[in-house]
Amino acid sequence: MTKLTVLVGDCENGSCPTVYLTDRGTLAVQGEQITDHGRDIPARETMVEIPMELIRRLAREHLA
């Protein structure tokens, strides 16, 4: 199982947009699934949407 560490999120109850650091050194994002994107993507992948402010906070708090 992949270990996830919360970097930044919009709430504390686990069901809001969140960016995680994985134990593999990658980022994982949690957000609303986009189903009407019109792109042809592999079945193992999905599109998620997270607020731009979450990315700004990530950059300020963890990437600066």
C-alpha angles and dihedrals in degrees: 000000000000114000113227125199117194111239099172136346142170096235143006104239096082099244101088134086108292138169117215135190112224127214086247092064095254133115124247123194130206117201146119112314113242110218101169098057097119093221126129104232131164117271091243091061134066139187118242130184125217129176118266089232089064090058090048090052090048091053093046097044104034112014103043 
